Amino acid sequence: MQQSQLWHDSVYDALGAAVEAAGGRKKVAAKLWPALDSDSATARLRGGLNPEHAQKLDPAELLMIGRLARDGGDDSLMQFFAREWGYEVEPLSAPEAKKRAKKQRVSALLAELSRHLDDE
């Protein structure tokens, strides 16, 4: 694995690093837009990574790239946003992240069940 840059000057730099960590433009584009042919999807991603281009990524696409990059061992986007917004971020181990996600899902389901029981 390549060592990631410690500091990104723009969100586009961080996004580019995240895409590379996630396997490159072609692989990421195929996951973002599976219904598009490979060349069209890659061109769409290339446009979304270019600050001069009118094509921009939507929030769901940005989240997916962040997840794919995390799976590739990169936290460029998270660190960029944390620094921009004045936060410190500490990554969780994969088992701990899974455990917390499961706990949050169970809590959400219990809250929903409680709301349904209160409606009766």
SULFEN-V44762 format. One record per run of one state. SS is the DSSP state (H for helix, E for strand, - for the rest). FROM is the first residue (numbers start at 1). LEN is the number of residues. If there is no record, write none. Layout:
SS	FROM	LEN
SS	FROM	LEN
//
This chain:
-	1	10
H	11	11
-	22	3
H	25	8
-	33	5
H	38	11
-	49	10
H	59	13
-	72	4
H	76	10
-	86	8
H	94	26
-	120	1
//
